[in-house]
């Protein structure tokens, strides 16, 4: 009857026991007690140099993974690490399975997204205006700068809470404008549209859709008038249906996963703003996304305009093979 343990653990115990100078134990007898074969034990001994080389390679590769994981101070999952490695110079191509194996081996954990506890906005007086759902979950077909998604979320810090309004491009996922406020008054939502127009007015035409939920800010007379003045077309999700604005909801979820703990430690609104400003810059320029051809939102936007893929083809860390360039996605100018 053998010992309940993996074979490699049994081999290691037998090896340690027989290394003593005054050893009188029989390897055959110990193998029989452990429930393993002598041939298996000696094969394990012969493979020791290979295991040592593999351990050295794992440590070297994990150093690259850890560097990517810590980049700019935000934790990352296996896919984000993979994409960060592609952006090194020279680029490193490491198999996703290998990244996950080494993260598990060395106990490197990425926080898992939790459910959003702030689904419902504070109720306030609003008009009965509800715009039609023109987008209808078709976020991509019109092309970049054609469908802009907006919403508000709460951020809690040590001495209070504040509110963040954003506008993101449904195709490139870029944050085009954002405003942080200590008040839920409609002004900061309107200021977000003003910032959007100031920064990207030359790229936006009269067919641009601004899509939101049916929150009080977006049904207010002031916001409706602002969109009309800027020649934007308003679209709204169906009531209580978060999937109608899914990319925006996902954006807030990922953001909170990565900075909520930092914000919770802030004592002032100014400190919160500094963290949000830094993360927005990181998100647009250095937070690579699998569905954006492994590019950051800003890189992907430039790629759609120029058709020049920015990543150089690197040498694979696993097989020595050369990575292939991605296929060019469709784009409506």
Secondary structure, 3 states (H helix, E strand, C coil): CCCCCCHHHHHHHHHHHCCCCCCCCCHHHHHHHHCCCHHHHHHHHHCHHHHHHHHHHHHHHHHHHHHHHHHHHCCCCHHHHHHHHHCCCCCEECCHHHHHHHHHHCCCCCCCCCCCCCCCCCCCCCCCCCCCCCCCCCCCCCCCCCEEEEEEEEEEECCEEEEEEEEEECCCCCEEEEEEECCCCCHHHHHHHHHHHHHHHHHCCCCCEEEECCCCCCCCHHHHHHHHHCCCEEEECCCCCHHHHHHHHHHHHHHHHHHHHHHHCCCCHHHHHHHHHHHHHHHHHHCCEHHHCCECHHHHHHHHHHCCCCCCCCEECCCCCECCCCCCCCCCC
